[in-house]
Amino acid sequence: MNFDDTPQEGAFRAEAKAWIAANAPKQYEEELRKASLGRFQLKGANILEVAKAWQKKKADAGWACLHWPKEYGGRGSSPIERVIWQQEEGPFGRLSSMFIIGHGMCGPTMMAFAGEEQKRSYLPPLASGEKIWCQLFSEPAGGSDVAGLRTRAEKHGDEWVINGQKIWTSGAHYSDYGILLTRTDPDVPKHKGLTMFFLDMKSPGVEVRPIKQASGASDFNEVYFTDVRIPDSQRLGTVNDGWNVSLTTLMNERMSIGAGVSTGFPELFDFCNSLMLEDGPAIENRAVRSKLANWAVKASGLKYTSMRAISALSKGERPGPENSIGKLVAGSMIQDVAAYALDLQGAAGALSGIEDAEVAGKFQAMLLRAPGTRVEGGTDEIMRNIIAERVLGLPGDIRVDKDVPFNKIPTKGRN
Amino acid sequence: MNFDFSDEQKQMRDEARKFLSEQCPPKAVREVLDGKAPYDKALWKGLAEMGFLGVAIPEQFGGAGAGHLELCVIAEEMGRALAPVPFSSTVYLAAEAILIAGSDAQKQKWLPKIASGDAIGTLALFEGHGNPSPKAVKVTANGGVLNGVKKPVADGAIADFAVVAARTGSSGRESDFSLFIVDLKAGGVEVKSLTNIDLTRGQAEITFKDAKAEPLGTTGEGWSVITQVLDRAAVLMAFEQVGGADRALEMGRDYALDRIAFGRPIGSFQAVKHMLADMYVSATLARSNCYYGAWALSTNAGELPEAAAAARISATQAFQHCAKNNIQVHGGMGFTWEFDCHMYYRRANAVALGLGSLSYWEDALIDRMRKKNAA
């Protein structure tokens, strides 16, 4: 048990720190520090351009996608070096949010299933942020039930023709490529008739429509496919084995641990330190302290749980389903934390404009974004099922559609 | 960086688990639960022979000199097994107080006896309601004798000696408190057993009437030692709590797999699954906080006060949560004397209070975080 750096880790940290100090876009540091879940603005600058420039600079100096092999644009770093980098990158790491899906899920899936030539041509620009990738899995009829998707892919010679609709696709409006899960055989049970592809998002027949979310922002999209043609060479994995390919993607999603899930706690703690209540500073109020302490131990518990997972990874163990804890705990915590920060302000807590609200509306933005966190990438309920079934070994739910051909599964609850 | 125990430490954990599963099955815990013995003497001797009582005591004082990480590993297993022995009072409280504040002679006198199982010790701190606070201490020390009443004192009725916090000045400031070692078998000491919700661990009231007391550490520095002892014990106790939480979760999981209702194992119902998943989450968060606490304890890091409070809160919550919901998963059977669920429920709720209650530690954590922030 050692929470200190080894000499090698210390040397790596010093190198990273020095490079960041010399190269990071410091003019945005203050705004990035203030950024929170649901609110991310850089005054007078295009976030996408700033983010791409920072990513490119990192890539050129060998600091992008640290854990990827060098030949694909990475550095071949250990999981612990990755954590050290993230700690040192600090608020500048927030600029990476639009690359997370590409780096965390699409890239690793390409690494596992694309041809060598494809990997060498597609992965380095993904690592350097020159090309942004998205993941086209969810559909209106298949949210948590991913395998229930209906987008069809039909083989025509050396090409596949895609028709259908995806939804909740983060970043599709600025993505260059995507990985796409389709149905290639509706006559077999749902998990057995799927196939994975990757495609150019500028392909004819792809239409991206932003969705206005409950929070008012538009980070997600609907994506429509009308006779979109994909060469068979862009298939990932074998035909009808798309479910297993997607599991690789989702397994890699869990590897994106260590980035430090947002809990809202540091923000709330700072706020309570500065907020004055009628009878004195909020931090000195007994009820406030009790709430804070409860969240403090959840936040630290998550932090050290991810450190334990990284230790296991660095010893060569595979990331397990136990890592589902992070999103499950942080998702509902951030929602509660934000609501409590508003509660402490009384009537004025409802004010959300940057000028009118305390801490520039940070907690209001958090509150409005939080419901999405509890749903995206698997709902709280799905996360609990994963823990119960794959960690604790409890029986799976009874699946009435398991052996039924996909096209015989009922599509409506009430007639 | 390495956020895990070493292979040797894990091996020690396996050894302790094997030993305790053989020597301390639920049947043995029930002997004490049912009042047939005040504690499990055979187990106590066995623990001494295994070297577990002196695992963190330096070799020069008769211990194994392994260290506190090793003690954490043992503590977790003691908690899993609900071992009905005065391990926490003797090893986490009395021995640690002597290690921190004792003179060489005091260490030579007491630590080998603790390591060999020949002396049971405890910490006499509380005086009725309330949490650790200098203000609550009324017992006085004057001219080498103590007067006053301590309660509850964990394992007080079976202890040979106690480390006692007493008032040595009259201003009520922290510097008016000092620690003493009192031989509980000597004159001027009256011990009365008290009933409590954890029937596997005794509590007592100890009355001192001009009881002879030997100073432990410097006069006027008692409170600072108490704080250090409580922080260390908080980490160690948190490992016991995590051990108990894990075992309660395991019992719930096993029952959910075996018990059939409505034609299915009850573990296939989402409501039950989700309850067990939440138990796993709280036990895991607590374990991770404990690991940080173990590191801080073993390296005597400046982070110990904050890490100890976090481990304590998290583990208290996890054990209470798991013990409570283990009964719920078991349904009506969980509420019977015959099933073991209540033993964990009792222990979870009793250990939540022994070092200061949850709200006390919540307050302490925020204080410590503020200090760190201000620094």
Interface residues (C-beta under 8 A of the other chain):
Chain A: M1 N2 F3 D4 D5 T6 E9 I80 V83 F269 N273 I283 R286 R289 S290 L292 A293 N294 A296 V297 K298 S300 G301 L302 K303 Y304 T305 M307 R308 I310 S311 A312 E322 I325 L328 V329 E381 M383 R384 N385 I387 A388 E389 V391 L392 G393 L394 P395 G396 D397 I398
Chain B: M1 N2 F3 D4 F5 S6 Q9 L69 L249 R253 A256 L257 R264 P265 G267 S268 Q270 V272 K273 H274 L276 A277 D278 Y280 V281 T284 L285 A286 S288 N289 Y291 Y292 A294 W295 S298 A309 A310 I313 S314 Q317 S359 W361 E362 D363 L365 I366 M369 R370 N373
